[in-house]
Amino acid sequence: MNDSALLILLSVFIWTNVHSNIYIRKAKTLFFCMDQDTFEQITIAGDFVGDAAAFLQDSMIVNISMYEGRPIVALSCPIRLF
C-alpha cells in the first residue's frame, strides 16, 4: 500500500465514529436503531446491513460506523449470540 492510500484510510478512520446502538425493528428495506446515549433513532438502508440482517434480534446491541452523523458502513453484530 502506498503512502497516499494509507493516509486516506487513516483520515477516514480518524473522522468516523463507531456508536453502540440498540436494534429496534425493520420496516420493508429500512432498519431502525436507537443511540444508547441520546436515544436518537437512526435509519439504515438495507444495503448497508447486508448479510447481518439475518442475525438481528430485537434489542440487540450493534455497532454502526458513522461519518458526520450518517452511517457509512454495514453495522456489525456481536460475535456471539445468546
N, C-alpha and C positions, 0 to 999 in steps of 0.2 A: 504494500500500500504506500502510495507516495505521500509526501508531507501535506499537500493541499487537501487530499481526501481525508486524511486524519484530522486536519484542522476543522473541516466541515462536520465530521462526526462528533468531535468534541464540542463544537458550537451548539449543535442540536442537543447533545446530552446536557450541557450546562443550562440551556434555556427551557428544557422540558421539566415538568414536574410530574411525579408519579403520585397519584392520590389513591388512598384506600376508600372504596365506595361500597355501598350495600346494593346488591342487585335487587330490584323491585319486581319488574314484570316485563313482558314482551307484548307488543301490540303490532300485528302484521310484521313489517320488516324493521321495526324500531325496538330498541332495548332501552329500558329506563333504570337508572341507578341513582342513588342519593349519596351526596357527600356526607361523611360521618361528622365532620366538624361544623359545617354551615347549614346542613340539611337541604342544600340546593339540589334540585333534580337535574340530572344530566341525561340527555337523549343521545343515543349512539345508533348510527345506521348499522344494519345487519352486516354490511360488507366489512366493517371494522371488527365485528365479533368473530366472524369466520366459524371454524370448527368448534370453538369453545362453547357455542350456543347449545350444543347437545349436552353439556355438563352443568349448565347453570341451574341453580336451585334458588328458590325464594329466600331472601335474607342472607345470601352468600356474600362474603366479603371478596371483592375483586379489585385488582389494581388497574388503573387507567392512566396511560401517559398523556399528559395534556400540554399544549403549547398555546399560550395566550387565551386560556380558558376554553379551548376546544380540544376534543380527543383527536389524537393523531395516529395512534397505532392500536392494534387489536388489544382488547382487555385480556388480562391473564387471570386464570383461575388458580386456586390453591393447588399445591402438588397432591395433597391427599384429600379425599372426600370421605367424611364420616357420616 
